Amino acid sequence: MTAIHRDYKITPPNGTDKVLLHSCCAPCAGEIMETMVSSGIDLTIFFYNPNIHPRDEYEMRKQENIRFAQKMNIPFIDADYDRDNWFKRVKGLEFEPERGKRCSVCFDMRFERSALFAQENGFTVFTSSLGLSRWKDMDQINESGLRAASRYPGIVYWTYNWRKRGGSARMYEVAKREEFYQQEYCGCVYSLRDTNLWRLKQGRERIDKGTKFYKDPTTGYQE
């Protein structure tokens, strides 16, 4: 598959055309993948998301990302699902709000592993699809990415604003075109809990995981 060509090209920092993309999911990563390929960037996907719960939700999101990566002939790195370590990292933060301290700890864990993989495998630049979602605080994400990169001399976290130049709108277009699985909560068990509590207060049914695929461009993805 050839990606849709944009009317502009993006250039990674560090004088490289080789980038490791930490992907949280296909809906967020799809537009970024197409933009990078269209810009001539040598892209590899790194899927490390031990926060996603339960396991069947994790597998659904991962397989959707693999499907699109294969369609675009992009290498896909399937990292460990070390869920127990994630729970240890966020212990005591179970009732933090979205965009709170628990999210920072979660981003740190995922980016630390991404930066390590980059350092061990010849990448000098890594970035993440997390910042494309309107549900996330981009500054919070970038701070975690920069912290992780600072552990390794020569490694740079690319703080590109993927939302600009219509990136957010194209995210929905790509998701609709590819009929990606439509996730309705951030990913962790605590976001699932809080989202369902909110839905029940609004008189809505609980999330029915694994059943909805993207059709409606007005519906927002959570990470």
C-alpha positions as CSV (number, residue, x, y, z in Angstrom):
1,M,0.0,0.0,0.0
2,T,1.2,3.5,-0.7
3,A,0.3,6.2,1.8
4,I,-1.7,9.2,0.8
5,H,0.7,12.0,-0.2
6,R,0.5,15.2,1.9
7,D,1.0,18.6,0.4
8,Y,3.9,19.0,2.8
9,K,6.7,16.9,4.3
10,I,8.0,16.7,7.8
11,T,11.6,16.4,8.8
12,P,12.8,14.5,11.9
13,P,15.4,16.1,14.2
14,N,18.9,14.8,14.7
15,G,19.6,14.8,10.9
16,T,18.0,11.4,10.5
17,D,15.3,9.9,8.3
18,K,14.9,6.8,10.6
19,V,12.3,7.1,13.4
20,L,10.9,4.7,16.0
21,L,7.2,5.4,16.6
22,H,5.8,4.3,19.9
23,S,2.2,3.4,18.9
24,C,-0.6,3.4,21.4
25,C,-3.2,2.1,18.9
26,A,-4.1,2.0,15.2
27,P,-6.6,4.9,15.3
28,C,-4.0,7.4,16.7
29,A,-1.0,6.0,14.8
30,G,-2.7,5.6,11.4
31,E,-2.5,9.2,10.2
32,I,1.0,9.6,11.6
33,M,2.2,6.5,9.8
34,E,0.9,7.8,6.5
35,T,2.4,11.2,7.1
36,M,5.8,9.8,7.9
37,V,5.8,7.4,4.9
38,S,4.7,10.2,2.6
39,S,7.6,12.3,3.9
40,G,10.1,9.6,3.1
41,I,10.8,8.6,6.7
42,D,12.1,5.1,7.5
43,L,9.6,4.2,10.1
44,T,9.3,1.3,12.6
45,I,6.4,0.8,15.0
46,F,7.1,0.0,18.6
47,F,4.0,-1.4,20.4
48,Y,4.6,-1.3,24.2
49,N,1.4,-0.7,26.2
50,P,1.2,-2.8,29.4
51,N,-1.5,-0.4,30.7
52,I,-4.2,-1.7,28.4
53,H,-6.7,-3.9,30.3
54,P,-8.1,-6.5,30.0
55,R,-5.9,-8.8,27.9
56,D,-8.5,-9.3,25.1
57,E,-8.7,-5.5,24.7
58,Y,-5.0,-5.3,24.5
59,E,-4.9,-8.0,21.8
60,M,-7.6,-6.3,19.8
61,R,-5.8,-3.0,19.7
62,K,-2.5,-4.6,18.9
63,Q,-3.9,-6.7,16.1
64,E,-5.5,-3.7,14.5
65,N,-2.1,-1.9,14.6
66,I,-0.4,-4.9,13.1
67,R,-3.0,-5.2,10.4
68,F,-2.4,-1.6,9.2
69,A,1.4,-1.8,9.6
70,Q,1.4,-4.9,7.4
71,K,-0.8,-3.1,4.8
72,M,1.8,-0.3,4.7
73,N,4.8,-2.6,4.8
74,I,6.1,-1.0,8.0
75,P,8.1,-3.1,10.5
76,F,6.2,-3.7,13.7
77,I,7.9,-4.5,17.1
78,D,5.7,-6.4,19.5
79,A,7.0,-5.6,22.9
80,D,6.2,-7.4,26.2
81,Y,2.9,-7.2,27.9
82,D,4.4,-6.8,31.4
83,R,1.1,-5.8,33.0
84,D,2.3,-6.8,36.6
85,N,5.1,-4.2,36.4
86,W,2.6,-1.6,35.2
87,F,0.4,-2.2,38.3
88,K,3.5,-1.9,40.5
89,R,4.5,1.4,38.9
90,V,1.0,3.0,39.4
91,K,0.3,1.6,42.9
92,G,-1.1,4.3,45.1
93,L,-2.4,6.3,42.1
94,E,-5.5,4.3,41.5
95,F,-7.8,7.3,42.0
96,E,-5.8,9.9,40.2
97,P,-7.8,11.7,37.5
98,E,-7.2,11.5,33.8
99,R,-4.2,13.6,32.9
100,G,-3.0,13.3,36.6
101,K,0.1,11.7,38.1
102,R,-0.9,8.2,37.2
103,C,-0.8,9.1,33.5
104,S,2.6,10.6,33.8
105,V,3.9,7.4,35.5
106,C,2.3,5.4,32.7
107,F,3.9,7.5,29.9
108,D,7.2,7.3,31.7
109,M,7.1,3.6,31.8
110,R,6.2,3.2,28.1
111,F,8.7,5.8,26.9
112,E,11.5,4.4,29.0
113,R,11.2,1.1,27.2
114,S,10.9,2.9,23.8
115,A,14.0,4.9,24.5
116,L,15.9,1.8,25.5
117,F,14.9,-0.1,22.4
118,A,15.9,2.9,20.3
119,Q,19.3,3.1,21.9
120,E,19.9,-0.7,21.5
121,N,18.7,-0.8,17.9
122,G,20.3,2.1,16.1
123,F,17.6,4.7,16.3
124,T,18.5,8.3,17.4
125,V,14.9,9.6,17.3
126,F,11.7,8.3,18.7
127,T,8.3,9.7,19.1
128,S,4.7,8.6,20.0
129,S,1.2,8.7,18.6
130,L,-0.2,9.5,22.1
131,G,-0.1,13.2,21.4
132,L,-2.6,13.1,18.6
133,S,-5.5,12.3,20.8
134,R,-7.5,15.3,22.1
135,W,-8.0,13.3,25.3
136,K,-4.4,13.7,26.2
137,D,-2.2,16.6,27.5
138,M,0.5,17.1,24.9
139,D,2.8,18.9,27.3
140,Q,2.5,16.0,29.8
141,I,3.4,13.5,27.0
142,N,6.3,15.5,25.7
143,E,7.8,15.9,29.2
144,S,7.7,12.1,29.7
145,G,9.3,11.6,26.3
146,L,12.1,14.1,27.0
147,R,12.7,12.5,30.4
148,A,13.1,9.1,28.8
149,A,15.4,10.3,26.0
150,S,17.6,12.1,28.5
151,R,18.7,8.7,29.9
152,Y,20.7,8.0,26.7
153,P,23.2,10.3,25.0
154,G,22.4,10.9,21.4
155,I,18.7,9.9,21.7
156,V,16.1,12.5,20.9
157,Y,12.4,12.5,21.6
158,W,10.6,14.2,18.7
159,T,8.0,16.6,20.1
160,Y,6.3,17.2,16.8
161,N,2.7,18.5,17.1
162,W,0.8,15.8,15.2
163,R,-2.5,17.6,15.7
164,K,-1.5,20.6,13.4
165,R,-2.1,20.9,9.7
166,G,-5.3,18.9,10.0
167,G,-3.7,15.9,11.6
168,S,-6.6,15.4,14.1
169,A,-9.2,15.5,11.4
170,R,-7.3,13.1,9.2
171,M,-7.0,10.7,12.2
172,Y,-10.7,10.2,12.0
173,E,-10.7,10.0,8.2
174,V,-8.1,7.2,8.3
175,A,-9.9,5.4,11.1
176,K,-13.2,5.5,9.2
177,R,-11.6,4.4,5.9
178,E,-9.7,1.5,7.5
179,E,-12.7,0.6,9.9
180,F,-10.4,0.4,12.9
181,Y,-11.7,-1.0,16.1
182,Q,-13.3,1.8,18.1
183,Q,-12.0,1.9,21.6
184,E,-14.1,3.9,24.1
185,Y,-11.7,4.3,27.0
186,C,-8.1,5.2,27.4
187,G,-6.9,1.7,28.1
188,C,-6.2,1.0,31.7
189,V,-8.5,-0.6,34.2
190,Y,-8.9,2.6,36.1
191,S,-10.0,4.6,33.0
192,L,-12.4,1.8,32.2
193,R,-13.8,2.1,35.7
194,D,-14.1,5.9,35.6
195,T,-15.6,5.9,32.1
196,N,-18.2,3.4,33.0
197,L,-19.1,5.4,36.2
198,W,-19.6,8.5,34.1
199,R,-21.7,6.6,31.5
200,L,-24.0,5.2,34.2
201,K,-24.5,8.7,35.7
202,Q,-25.5,9.9,32.2
203,G,-28.0,7.0,31.9
204,R,-25.9,5.2,29.3
205,E,-24.9,1.6,29.2
206,R,-21.5,0.3,30.2
207,I,-18.8,0.0,27.5
208,D,-19.3,-3.1,25.4
209,K,-15.7,-3.9,24.6
210,G,-14.6,-5.4,21.4
211,T,-17.9,-4.8,19.5
212,K,-17.7,-1.4,17.8
213,F,-15.7,-0.5,14.7
214,Y,-15.2,3.0,13.4
215,K,-18.0,4.5,11.3
216,D,-18.9,7.9,12.7
217,P,-16.4,10.7,12.3
218,T,-18.0,12.7,15.1
219,T,-17.1,10.1,17.7
220,G,-13.9,10.8,19.5
221,Y,-11.2,8.1,20.2
222,Q,-9.6,7.8,23.6
223,E,-6.0,6.7,23.4
